Amino acid sequence: MLLRISLIVAIIAGLAVAVLNMVTVKEKVVTTQKNLKEQTLGRQKAESELADTRQKLDKTEKDLVLTKQTLETTTAERDQALSEVAAQTRRADKLTDDLNKTRRERDDAQAELAAYTGTGYTPPQIVAFGKDIKALQDTLAGARAENELLGKELKKTKTELAIYKTPDFQVPLPPGLRGKVLVSDPKWNFVVINVGEDQGVLEQGELLVNRDGKLVAKVKVRTVQKDRSIANIIPGWQLGEVVEGDQVIPAHPASS
């Protein structure tokens, strides 16, 4: 009897322990399920937030690309606008210069017109006067050239007359006359020099031939051309051989 009671007590104690264990396990299961649910909800929330963040990041990147494109477009438009402004400024400056030039030309024309009007003559008369003045200027230039030629002829004639009257007459040549020997012929004792009538050389004029400042010979002009002359070496005055390039100066320069 006691054994049954002990067995029953043991069974009851076991059942109590089992019930207690079941209660404990149930609580742990419930707690675990609760924690799992919370974790699941947290993960889902985190995933949702991550997806939202990604969407925002994608949108931000798209906005950034669009902003960059807009900035590039704006910069290009600004540069084009600045270029157009510079071009317009240059055109405006040119127009201003042209306008000022036109105004000056207008003022000059008005001044000329006023000058013409003040003379009391008509434009055709003034044009005729201009032609007459041009003709007179041409005539004067011709007369001057003729006078110059006559002057040379007169000087030549006077020189020839002086030589005729005075055999030892020294023909004066321009004091600033400078020339050089172009050709030298030692066989026939004559030289060709690069100065002539245009430089004031006269027939029978005498020239000193020098090289490096040293006298080489004295020559007398026999033939005078426009820009060159032919002269003979004076006997007794040849101190060395005359060669091309030697310098010549007047032996008897005219008084200034």
Secondary structure, 3 states (H helix, E strand, C coil): CHHHHHHHHHHHHHHHHHHHHHHHHHHHHHHHHHHHHHHHHHHHHHHHHHHHHHHHHHHHHHHHHHHHHHHHHHHHHHHHHHHHHHHHHHHHHHHHHHHHHHHHHHHHHHHHHHHHHHHCCCHHHHHHHHHHHHHHHHHHHHHHHHHHHHHHHHHHHHHHHHHHHCCCCCCCECCCCCEEEEEEECCCCEEEECCCHHHCCCCCCEEEEEECCEEEEEEEEEEECCCCEEEEECCCCCCCCCCCCCEEEECCECCC
